[in-house]
Structure formats: structure tokens, C-alpha cells
Amino acid sequence: MDGLTVLRVAVTVVFALNGLMLAVILIVKPLHRARDDRHRRRRSTYIALLSRHLASNSGKVEMGKKVADDQAFLDALIDLRSVIGGEEAEMLGDLVDRFDIARKQSVNLRRRIRTDRRLRAAVALAELADESAAPTLMAHLADNEQEVRVQCARGLGRMRWRPAIAAILDRFEVETPWVRSRFADSLVDYGTEATWPLISYIRVHHRLAAPGVPSAVRTLGAIGDSEAVPALLEVLDDSTDAEIQIAVVETLGRIGGPMAFDPVEKAARSEDWRLRAKAATALATLGDVSVIPTLALGLEDENWWVRRNSASSLSHLPTGIDVLYAALLSQDRFARDAASEALAEAGEVLAARARIESGRGEPRDIHLVDHVDKKLALL
């Protein structure tokens, strides 16, 4: 067989394979669409039946237990569970028990079946199960599929099953940043019950600059427990890792309180621009007007992020707007730019134009509009 014949055969095979793939797509895509449509219709039907059940308070649902094997039914339960509470939520819980959903989905999660079915089982347990499913969820915190791990952590957080806190924290050092952040979200659901386990984890790991420490610190900020502030101050003094220091400053800004003020303001004068930038944002959340001189100084910082964050923080503090207007007359052109951008984001440019057009414009309005118009002309 000569080269030309081989080439012809190869081209024919390629065209045949492309045709076959196109045919498969044209057949499979409508089948998937039809299947999805049937799923949506069944889910809508189940939602209607369950809604009537909740409204009648009859304690009975006119459907067999086999519906618990239908993913559309589980989706309907999850949809309703997310929007109701009180007695109605308890009635749905009774249905979950009556149809033995937690046990069936626990079996599905443990089985070596298709990943998508195992994931659906993990989601169902996370949304619907009670503490009886906690051991199963705990056993799959180290599952090979990361989304299964995430759903298990989320379910344990929803149950607020305390033995899981330490197990979730143990995963912080081995998970990817995305999964770690989702695990951290699950700890927020525990509220203050997670405060001291998080503090213990941070104290043990921060000297090693462990990758999970910043996430643990920010989780304390999301919980907002002021009991964590003394421990965070210790970490800020002791740690030399910039990522941990940044996370602590951010968290102190979120939690607030008188003990947080001085350390955050000190961070605003750090040699590390990243820490100065984060502190500039945190100072605004502390809400004390005494930080205005520090933020005004930040407008002339050598780093763009520090200038930007300082200007943004000033726009959210009483009299901070006046400082930004005054900065329009600064000899530092970067300070002028940072101030004008923050004023524009605060709606001051439109307000200044309106005042000028109505004849009520002040000199600072003219300075602002003139500065913005000159910048636009350079673009």
C-alpha cells in the first residue's frame, strides 16, 4: 500500500469518526434534554404534593416509599427544606424518617457506584439527614472525590455535630485551598462552639506557617466571637508569616472591639505593603474616627493598594469625605488620584456636577469635577 492510499484511508477514517461523533451528539443531546425535562416535571409534581401535605397537616402523603429512590423526589424535599422552618420543617423530617432516606443514601454513599450518584447521596444527607447519619459523613471526610468531602463537611456543620470539628480541622493541612475554604464555611455553622477548637488549632500550627492557619483565622472572623481576640493578638505578635499576619488583621477588623484598635493601626505602619493595605481596610470596619489621620497618611503611600484601600476606608467614615476632598489639593498626584476615585465610587462626582449645574457648586466640587475630567481626557 503506497503513501497516497494510506493517506486516503486515514482521511476516510477521520471523516467517518467525525460523522459518528456528530451522530452520537445529535442523538444523545436530545435524550439528555428529554431526561432533564422529565426530572423537572417530576420534581414540580412532588413539590406540589409535598406542599399540599404541609398545608393540610394531615401527616400522610399519597405516594409509596419507592419515591425515596427517585432523585426528583429528593430534590423536591431539598428545595422545600431550604425555604421552610418550624413545624413544617419537622413534618418534612418525619417524611425523611418514614421513607428511610438517610439510611438509603448512606448506603449509596458507601457503595462503589457512579461518582454522580455518590455525590447526590452526599448532598441528600447534607441537606436532609439528622445526627444518625453523622458517622457516615465523618467516614467520608477523606473521600477520594473532593465534592463528596465538601458535602460531608457541610452536612456535619448543618447538624452542628461537635465531634466533627476536630476532624474537619485535621483536613485543613491536606486539602486544596478551595476545599479548605469550603470546610471552613462548614465550621462557621457551628458558631461559637468552634471558637476554641479553632484557637487551639491556630496556636499549635501558626509557628509552622501551616497553610491552613489563615483559613482558620478568617473562620474566627466569620464567627465573630470576641473571645478570640486575645488569642489572635498573641498570634499577631508571635507570627512572622505575612499571610497569617494579614489574616489576623483582617479578622480583628471584622470582630472589632477596643482591644483590636491599636494592633490594627500599628499594622497600618508595617514595612510590608500587604499588611498596610489590609490594615487600611480593617480600620474602616472598626469605625473609629481617630484613625482618619492614619488613613490620610495612607493616601500618599508608595503602594497603589494601600492608597486605594485608605481612600475607600475614608469614604466610609464620618468626615472622611472631607479629607478626600482636601486631598484633591495635595502635591502628591497619586493621593489626588486615589481620593478622586474613592469620591467617584461614593457618588460624589455626580453629586458635585449636580450642585455645579444648579448654581450651588463649591470650590471643592469644581476641583473634583475638573480633576476627573482631566483624567478622562488622558484615557
C-alpha positions in Angstrom: 0.0 0.0 0.0 1.6 3.3 -1.1 1.6 6.5 0.8 -1.3 8.1 -1.1 -3.5 5.1 -0.4 -2.6 5.3 3.3 -3.4 9.0 3.4 -6.8 8.4 1.7 -7.7 5.6 4.2 -6.6 7.9 7.1 -8.8 10.8 5.8 -11.7 8.4 5.3 -11.4 7.1 8.9 -11.2 10.6 10.3 -14.3 11.7 8.4 -16.1 8.5 9.5 -15.2 9.0 13.1 -16.3 12.7 13.0 -19.6 11.7 11.4 -20.1 9.1 14.1 -19.4 11.6 16.9 -21.7 14.1 15.3 -24.5 11.4 15.1 -23.9 10.5 18.7 -24.2 14.1 19.8 -27.3 14.7 17.8 -28.9 11.6 19.4 -27.6 11.9 22.9 -28.2 15.6 23.4 -32.0 15.4 22.8 -32.1 12.3 25.1 -30.4 14.2 27.9 -32.7 17.2 27.4 -35.8 14.9 27.5 -34.5 13.2 30.6 -33.9 16.6 32.3 -37.4 17.8 31.3 -38.9 14.6 32.9 -36.9 15.2 36.0 -38.1 18.8 36.3 -41.7 17.8 35.8 -41.5 15.0 38.4 -39.8 17.4 40.9 -42.6 20.0 40.3 -45.2 17.3 40.9 -43.5 16.2 44.1 -43.2 19.8 45.3 -47.0 20.3 44.7 -47.8 17.1 46.6 -45.5 17.9 49.5 -46.8 21.4 49.7 -50.4 20.1 50.0 -49.2 17.7 52.7 -47.7 20.5 54.7 -50.7 22.8 54.2 -53.2 20.1 55.2 -51.1 19.0 58.2 -52.5 15.5 57.5 -49.5 13.5 58.3 -50.0 11.4 55.2 -48.6 11.6 51.7 -50.3 9.8 48.9 -47.2 8.1 47.4 -45.3 4.9 48.1 -42.0 4.6 49.8 -40.3 3.9 46.4 -40.4 7.6 45.7 -37.5 7.9 48.0 -35.4 6.2 45.3 -36.3 9.0 42.8 -33.8 11.8 42.7 -36.6 14.2 41.7 -38.3 13.5 45.0 -35.1 14.1 46.9 -34.6 17.4 45.0 -38.2 18.4 45.9 -37.5 17.7 49.6 -34.3 19.7 49.5 -36.0 22.6 47.7 -38.7 22.8 50.3 -36.4 22.2 53.2 -34.3 25.2 52.3 -37.3 27.6 52.4 -39.3 26.5 55.4 -38.8 26.1 59.2 -40.6 25.4 62.4 -43.3 22.8 62.4 -43.3 22.4 58.6 -39.6 21.5 58.7 -40.3 18.9 61.4 -43.0 17.5 59.1 -40.5 17.1 56.3 -38.2 15.5 58.8 -40.9 13.0 59.6 -41.1 12.1 55.9 -37.4 11.6 55.7 -37.6 9.2 58.6 -40.7 7.5 57.2 -39.1 6.9 53.8 -35.8 5.8 55.5 -34.0 8.3 53.3 -30.9 8.8 55.5 -30.2 5.0 55.7 -30.7 4.5 51.9 -28.5 7.5 51.0 -25.9 6.4 53.5 -25.8 3.0 51.7 -25.5 4.8 48.3 -22.6 6.9 49.6 -20.7 3.9 50.8 -21.2 1.9 47.6 -18.7 1.9 44.8 -21.2 3.2 42.2 -21.0 6.1 39.8 -19.5 9.2 41.2 -22.5 11.4 40.4 -24.8 9.1 42.4 -22.5 9.1 45.4 -22.4 12.9 45.2 -26.2 13.1 45.1 -26.3 10.8 48.1 -23.8 13.1 50.0 -25.9 16.2 49.1 -29.1 14.5 50.3 -27.5 13.6 53.6 -26.1 17.1 54.0 -29.5 18.7 53.4 -31.9 16.2 54.9 -30.3 13.8 57.4 -30.2 14.1 61.2 -27.3 13.1 63.5 -27.9 9.4 62.8 -26.0 10.0 59.5 -23.1 11.8 61.2 -20.8 8.7 61.4 -21.3 8.1 57.7 -20.4 11.7 56.8 -17.4 11.6 59.2 -16.2 8.5 57.4 -16.2 10.3 54.1 -14.4 13.5 55.0 -11.4 11.9 53.4 -13.3 10.6 50.3 -11.5 10.4 47.0 -13.9 12.9 45.5 -13.4 16.4 46.7 -17.0 17.5 46.3 -18.2 14.5 48.3 -15.8 15.6 51.1 -17.2 19.1 50.9 -20.8 17.9 51.1 -20.0 15.7 54.1 -18.4 18.6 56.0 -21.3 20.8 55.1 -23.8 18.2 56.4 -21.9 17.9 59.7 -21.9 21.6 60.1 -25.6 21.8 59.5 -26.1 19.2 62.2 -23.6 21.0 64.4 -22.2 17.6 65.3 -19.4 18.7 67.7 -17.1 15.6 67.3 -16.7 16.6 63.6 -15.0 19.9 64.4 -11.6 18.4 65.2 -11.9 16.0 62.2 -12.6 18.9 59.8 -9.7 20.9 61.2 -7.4 17.9 60.7 -8.2 18.1 57.0 -7.0 21.7 56.7 -3.4 20.8 56.1 -4.1 18.3 53.3 -6.9 19.9 51.3 -6.6 22.2 48.3 -7.3 25.9 49.0 -10.8 25.6 47.5 -11.8 22.6 49.6 -10.2 24.1 52.7 -12.3 27.2 52.2 -15.5 25.1 52.0 -14.5 23.2 55.1 -14.0 26.5 56.8 -17.5 27.5 55.8 -18.9 24.4 57.5 -17.2 25.4 60.7 -18.9 28.8 60.7 -22.2 26.9 61.0 -21.1 25.8 64.5 -20.9 29.3 65.7 -19.1 29.9 68.9 -18.9 26.2 69.5 -16.0 26.2 67.0 -14.1 29.1 68.6 -11.8 27.3 71.0 -11.1 24.4 68.7 -10.0 26.9 66.1 -7.9 28.8 68.6 -6.2 25.6 69.6 -5.5 24.7 66.0 -4.1 28.1 65.3 -1.8 28.1 68.4 -0.4 24.7 67.5 0.2 25.4 63.8 1.0 29.0 63.3 4.7 28.7 64.2 5.0 26.2 61.4 3.3 28.7 59.0 0.9 25.9 58.1 -1.3 26.7 55.0 -4.5 26.1 57.0 -3.9 28.7 59.6 -5.0 31.8 57.6 -8.3 29.9 56.8 -8.8 29.1 60.5 -8.1 32.7 61.4 -10.6 34.0 58.9 -13.2 31.5 60.1 -13.0 33.1 63.5 -13.7 36.4 61.8 -16.8 34.9 60.2 -18.0 33.6 63.5 -17.4 37.0 65.1 -16.7 35.8 68.7 -14.9 38.5 70.7 -13.5 35.7 72.9 -11.0 35.0 70.1 -9.4 38.5 70.2 -6.7 37.9 72.9 -5.5 34.7 71.2 -5.4 36.5 67.8 -3.3 39.3 69.3 -0.8 36.7 70.7 -0.5 35.2 67.2 0.0 38.6 65.6 2.8 39.4 68.0 4.4 35.9 67.6 4.0 35.1 63.9 6.5 36.1 61.3 4.4 34.7 58.4 2.9 37.6 56.3 -0.2 35.5 55.2 -1.0 34.7 58.9 -0.5 38.4 59.9 -2.7 39.6 57.1 -5.5 37.1 58.1 -5.3 38.2 61.8 -5.5 41.9 60.9 -8.5 41.2 58.6 -10.2 39.2 61.4 -9.5 41.8 64.1 -11.2 44.3 61.8 -14.3 42.1 61.4 -14.6 41.2 65.1 -13.8 44.7 66.3 -13.7 45.8 69.9 -11.3 48.1 71.8 -8.5 45.6 72.0 -8.3 45.3 68.2 -7.8 49.0 67.5 -4.1 49.6 68.4 -2.7 46.4 66.8 -4.6 47.2 63.5 -3.4 50.8 63.5 0.2 49.5 64.1 -0.2 47.2 61.2 -1.1 50.2 59.0 2.6 51.3 59.5 4.1 48.0 58.7 7.1 47.7 56.3 5.0 45.1 54.4 2.7 46.8 51.9 0.3 43.9 52.0 -0.2 44.3 55.7 -0.6 48.1 55.4 -3.2 47.6 52.7 -5.2 45.1 54.7 -5.0 47.3 57.8 -6.3 50.2 55.9 -9.4 48.3 55.1 -9.8 46.9 58.6 -9.6 50.4 60.2 -12.8 51.4 58.4 -14.6 48.4 59.8 -13.5 49.4 63.3 -15.4 52.6 62.7 -13.4 54.9 65.0 -12.8 58.4 63.5 -9.5 58.7 65.3 -8.0 56.5 62.6 -8.6 59.2 60.0 -5.1 60.7 60.3 -3.6 57.3 59.7 -5.8 56.7 56.6 -5.0 60.2 55.3 -1.3 59.4 55.5 -2.1 56.2 53.6 -3.2 58.3 50.6 0.4 59.1 50.0 1.7 55.6 50.4 4.1 54.3 47.8 1.9 51.3 47.1 -1.3 51.6 45.0 -3.3 49.1 47.0 -2.6 51.0 50.3 -3.6 54.3 48.7 -6.7 52.7 47.2 -7.8 51.0 50.4 -7.1 54.1 52.5 -9.2 56.2 50.3 -12.0 53.7 50.2 -12.0 53.5 54.0 -12.1 57.2 54.4 -15.2 57.4 52.2 -17.0 55.2 54.8 -16.1 57.2 57.9 -17.7 60.4 59.2 -15.7 63.4 58.0 -13.7 61.1 55.8 -15.3 62.5 52.7 -13.9 65.9 53.7 -10.4 64.5 54.0 -10.7 63.1 50.4 -11.8 66.4 49.1 -8.9 68.1 50.8 -6.5 65.5 49.2 -7.5 66.8 45.8 -5.3 69.8 46.6 -2.3 67.6 47.6 1.1 68.0 46.0 1.1 64.2 45.6 -0.7 63.3 42.3 -1.1 59.7 43.4 -3.0 60.9 46.5 -5.2 63.1 44.3 -6.0 60.2 42.0 -6.8 57.8 45.0 -9.0 60.5 46.5 -10.9 61.2 43.3 -11.5 57.5 42.6 -12.9 57.0 46.1 -15.1 60.0 45.8 -16.4 58.8 42.4 -17.2 55.4 43.9 -19.1 57.2 46.7 -21.2 59.0 44.2 -19.7 62.4 44.9 -18.8 63.2 41.3 -22.4 63.0 40.2 -23.5 65.0 43.2 -20.8 67.6 42.6 -21.9 68.0 38.9 -25.5 68.4 40.0 -24.5 71.1 42.5 -22.5 73.0 39.9 -25.3 72.8 37.3 -27.8 74.1 39.9 -25.5 77.0 40.8 -24.8 75.6 44.3 -21.3 74.3 43.5 -18.5 74.9 45.9 -14.8 75.2 45.1 -14.2 71.6 46.1 -16.9 70.5 43.7 -15.1 72.3 40.9 -11.8 70.8 41.9 -13.2 67.3 41.9 -15.0 67.5 38.5 -12.0 69.2 36.9 -9.7 66.5 38.2 -12.0 63.7 36.9 -12.5 65.3 33.5 -8.7 65.8 33.0 -8.1 62.1 33.8 -10.8 61.1 31.4 -9.3 63.2 28.7 -6.0 61.4 29.1 -7.6 58.0 28.6 
